[in-house]
């Protein structure tokens, strides 16, 4: 499935668990809308939905209006759930939601639109972070920066 065939993940969908919650919410909305359709009443408003579902409703006008469109959306979300790329990022302390969303936006813009982030807390990281993909580890910590500049630092101290 190419990226043009999938929906864009909202910024508020950071982890695989967030994607699973969004799928459950679309399934529940679809069921309530179908029941309303059978009864001949109006479909529920998305004003009380999560920010992720509201984003999808704004992104693709009418995506929640018809049963077929909701079914297509669910198919796309289920497919996306199987192909998302997990990236583990370890921090010294728990980052804010805003910081995580900015990190995810950067990854999706510069690396791949289907990235989700799993956050870990490792108190041994004094500053910076450690990024793990399925096949690489990138260390952006203060300890690693000091280690890599150890000889230059030793020269500077010796020159004093």
N, C-alpha and C positions, 0 to 999 in steps of 0.2 A: 504494500500500500504506500503510495507516495504521499508526501506531506500536503500536496494540494487536495488530496481526497479526505483529509482529516480536518477536524475542527482545531482551532488554535486554543491552546490551554490558557485559561485565565491566570493572571498573576497570583490570584489567591490560591490556586492549586499548586502547592509547593511540593508535596510528598505523594507517594503512591496511595497513602491512606486518604488524602484529600481528593484524589481522583476517584477512589472507590466511593467516598461520600457523595461526590457529584453524580456519579452513576446511579446510586440509590435514590438520590433526590429527583433525578429526571424520571426514574422508574415510578416513584411515588406520584409525581406530578402527572405523568402520563396516565396512571390508573385513575386518579381523581378527575382528570379532564375527560377520560373516556366515560366514567360514571355520570358526569355532568351531561355529556353528549347523549347518553342513553336516556337520561331523565328529561332531556330537552331544555336544560338550563345552561347558563353561560359557564365557560371554563374559568377556573380560578385565576386570580391575578398573580403575577410574579413579583409584586411589590414586597411580599413577605418572604420571598425566597432568599437563598444565600447569595452573597455577592457573585459567586462563580456562576450560578444559574442566571442571575440577572445579566451578567456579562454576555453569556451565550445568547440570551434573548435579544439583547441589543446588537450583538455582532451579526447575527443572521436573522433578519426580520422575518417573523412568521415561523421560525423553527419549532415553536411549541404549539402552534395553532392547529395543525392537522395531525391526525393519528399517524399517517405515513411519514411526515417530517420528524415526529418524535421517535418513531421506530428507526429511521435512518440515523438520527442523532445518537441514539443508544448503540446502534451497530458501530458507528464511528468511535464512540467513547470506549466500547469494549475492545475494539481493535487496537486503539491507542493504548489501552491498559496493558496489552500484551507486548507492545514494542517500545514503551517508554524507556529512556536510558537513565538508570539511577547513578547519581554521583553522591558519594559520601563526603561530607565536609566536617572536619573536626575542629572545634574551637575550644579555647580555654574556659569559656563560660557560654551559657545559652544566649544566642543572638536574639535581637528583637524581631518581631514579625516583619516589620518594615525592612530591616536589613536583609532578611531571608528573601523577601519578594524582590528586592533590588538585585540580589545575587542570582535568583532564578531568571529574572528578565535579562541580565547580562549573558548567562549561559545560553538561554534560548535564542538570543539575538546573534551571538558570536560563535556558538558551537553547534547546537541542534535544537529545533523547536520543540522536541519531545522529551526534554530533560526534566527529571524530577530530582529533588535534593533530599537526602537523608542526613540529618544533622546529628553529630555526636559531640559530647563534651568530654574533653580530656584535660584535666587540670595540669598535666605535665607540659602542656603547650603554654608558654609564658606569654607570648604575643604572636599574632598571626593566625594561620590555619594550615591544616593538612587536607589536601583534596585527593580523594581516591576514586578512580574510575574502575571499570572492569579489568583493565590491564595495565594501569599506570598509577604511580603515587607521586604527587607534587607536594613538596614541603615548602611552605612560605612562612616559616616561623623565625622569631628573633634568634633562637638558638642556632638554626641552620645558617642564618645570615652571619652570625658571629663565627661559626665554624668555617664557613667558606672564605671569610676575610681574616682568618687567624694569622697568616703569615704577614699580611700587610699591617695588621694591628700590632703584631710583635715588632716589626720594623719601626713603626711610629713610636712605640713605647721605648724601644732601645735608643732611638735618636734623642730622646728627652734628656 
